Amino acid sequence: MMHFGNKQILKKWVTIIHLIGLITLLTISCMRTSEKIVVWSSMRPVERALLDTLLHEFSTSYPQYRFVQLFYAPEEARTNFIISSLAGKGPALIHGANDNIGPFVELDVIQPLEAFFSKTELDSFLDSPFPANTYFKGHLFQIADRVGNHL
């Protein structure tokens, strides 16, 4: 097991993994019959290692699902996601920058998230000093785990 010094960061990641699991399970029940769930990310190596650990832990609770995480650099992720989604393929989930939301919505390759959460759950996310939830055209398309452009 990996050691992460900041317990708040670990707690945040556990919450994110649970959200990913909830969205994935709901998405699969509505759209996919595959047992393999692919997650694309542009995370740094230490974050990818943590995500892999948490996805593995989540899959022990739901052994019928197998999670696979693939890394893409940010621009590759955007381009590959658009191409694969338009072809009817691609990941169940993508972790990336919120500036992708506009093109993804316009191309109709992502779906709004508000149907997957209660109002109480959505109200529990940060809204100050920056909102964690990204709305576009009146719909929730992203719940952020960080705010900013990290170069």
Secondary structure as GFF3:
##gff-version 3
##sequence-region A 1 151
A	DSSP	alpha_helix	7	31	.	.	.	ID=ss1
A	DSSP	beta_strand	36	41	.	.	.	ID=ss2
A	DSSP	alpha_helix	45	61	.	.	.	ID=ss3
A	DSSP	beta_strand	66	71	.	.	.	ID=ss4
A	DSSP	alpha_helix	74	86	.	.	.	ID=ss5
A	DSSP	beta_strand	93	95	.	.	.	ID=ss6
A	DSSP	three_ten_helix	98	100	.	.	.	ID=ss7
A	DSSP	alpha_helix	101	106	.	.	.	ID=ss8
A	DSSP	three_ten_helix	114	116	.	.	.	ID=ss9
A	DSSP	alpha_helix	119	123	.	.	.	ID=ss10
A	DSSP	beta_strand	133	136	.	.	.	ID=ss11
A	DSSP	beta_strand	139	143	.	.	.	ID=ss12
###
